[in-house]
Amino acid sequence: MPSLTRRVSFTATHRYWRSDWSDVRNEQRFGAATVPHAHDYACDVTVSGRIDEETGMLVDLGMLDRALDREVRSRFHGKNISAQVPEFADGKLIPTCENLARFIFERLTASLTGSATLASVIVREDETISAEFTRES
């Protein structure tokens, strides 16, 4: 099945913290990541499906870009994920690469229309660490 990958980037701050844990337990488990710090994230979104015979495309790029703008860039860019994104604020979801990839996958799945389906989302904090969430995850 053919696939297409689009990359979107955003800069955001986060920290690892569980509000139901003590300061000591958080620091023991998450170490330096308990302190707010920023990343220049890259998010690769792969869709798969049939190539439309009329357009030669498997997804409407304008629709995909609007979904990425709404669900990724507008939601995360320039934000403190741990404080300003409701699903991650107050120690709800910890903003790890794994949770960000899963969250973005779930949001985009609900946003995409047409015959293309979301195959995977990869979130990279930097060149040394990334997480992938796939349809089979």
SESE-212663 format. One record per residue (C-alpha): residue in one letter; x, y, z. Coordinates in pm, whole numbers, plus 50000, padded with zeros to 5 digits. Example, Ala and Ser with C-alpha at 12.3 -4.5 7.8 and 13.67 -1.06 7.14 Angstrom:
BEGIN
A512304955050780S513674989450714
***
This chain:
BEGIN
M500005000050000P501505033949908S502235058950182L503105095650217T504885112550507R504565149250600R506795165450863V505705193951087S507935210351345F507255229351663T509165243351956A507745236552299T508655233652664H507795204352888R508765186653203Y508095152353342W506005154453656R503235135353828S501155157054056D500145126754264W503815120354353S505995139054600D508765162154479V511305136354594R509655107454407N509365128354089E513035138054108Q514095102354177R512125088853879F512535116753623G515785133553731A516675165153539A513525161653325T511475175253618V512805209853531P510995227253242H513115225752926A512505232052556H512875211152242D512655217551871Y510345188651790A509845172051452C506665152251395D506435128751097V502925118251004T502505089650756V499235082250580S498555052850353G495845044450106R495025041549741I496345066449492D493505086249339E493565080648961E492455116448888T494895135049113G497735110049150M497635116149527L496545094149815V495595123250040D494485159049992L497615177350109G495655208850194M493375189050425L496355171050582D498205203850635R495145219850796A494815189851031L498525191951120D498235229151181R495215224651407E496215193051593V499985197951619R501375232851551S498525253251700R498225230051998F501945227452087H504095254251919G505405280152164K503595263552453N504585248452782I502975214652716S502955205653086A501025237153177Q499185249952869V497925218852690P494935206952897E495425169752834F498995171952966A498545198853232D498445192853605G500235159453579K497595143053356L499565128553064I503335130953101P504635147652782T507065120452679C507725113852311E505645082252347N502615100452488L502935128852236A503055104151944R500015085252072F498075117152148I498795132151805F497905099051636E494535098051812R493775134651730L494735131351364T492835098751320A489665117351415S490545146351180L491385128250858T488725123050597G488735104950266S490275071850173A493695077450332T494275063150677L496835073250934A499625047450946S502065062551197V503195092851391I506825097651492V507735125051739R511405135051767E512665156352055D516065158751891E518365137751671T518935112551951I515415103152065S512065096651902A508945076051955E506585060751701F502925052251735T501375031251462R497965018551372E499004984851520S500304999651849
***
